[in-house]
């Protein structure tokens, strides 16, 4: 894909000098810098935020009848202890 960008003279001169110095094309340098910039933006997200965005965090919707996780956990513990101690 071709994209045109208007650069200020000082930036154009600095880019040209850098390209001569490193023997690289303007396109190579600009692409590298943009890739670095966008990889930094991604790395600023926490691992939790990345996992949440990817859909790995959350739970399957159990619906209204299933109750909240806290309610289900409490009911499971009560049932476990009641069975262990011979209660109801």
QUIUR-V274494 format. One record per backbone hydrogen bond with DSSP energy under -0.5 kcal/mol. NH is the residue of the N-H (numbers start at 1). CO is the residue of the C=O. E is the energy in kcal/mol with one decimal. If there is no record, write none. Layout:
[[NH:CO:E] [NH:CO:E]]
//
This chain:
[[7:5:-0.7] [12:8:-2.6] [13:9:-2.7] [14:10:-2.0] [15:11:-2.7] [16:12:-2.5] [17:13:-2.5] [18:14:-2.3] [19:15:-2.5] [20:16:-2.1] [21:17:-2.5] [22:18:-2.5] [23:19:-1.1] [24:19:-1.6] [29:25:-1.9] [30:26:-2.8] [31:27:-2.7] [32:28:-2.3] [33:29:-2.4] [34:30:-2.4] [35:31:-2.6] [36:32:-2.3] [37:33:-2.3] [38:34:-2.5] [39:35:-2.0] [40:36:-1.7] [41:37:-1.6] [42:38:-1.6] [43:39:-1.9] [44:40:-0.9] [44:41:-0.6] [45:42:-1.3] [50:46:-2.4] [51:47:-2.5] [52:48:-2.7] [53:49:-2.4] [54:50:-1.8] [55:51:-0.5] [55:52:-1.1] [56:51:-2.6] [57:51:-0.7] [66:62:-0.6] [67:63:-0.6] [67:64:-1.0] [72:68:-2.4] [73:69:-2.7] [74:70:-2.4] [75:71:-2.3] [76:72:-2.2] [77:73:-2.2] [78:74:-2.5] [79:75:-2.4] [80:76:-2.3] [81:77:-2.6] [82:78:-2.5] [83:79:-2.1] [84:80:-2.0] [85:81:-2.1] [86:83:-0.6] [87:82:-2.6]]
//
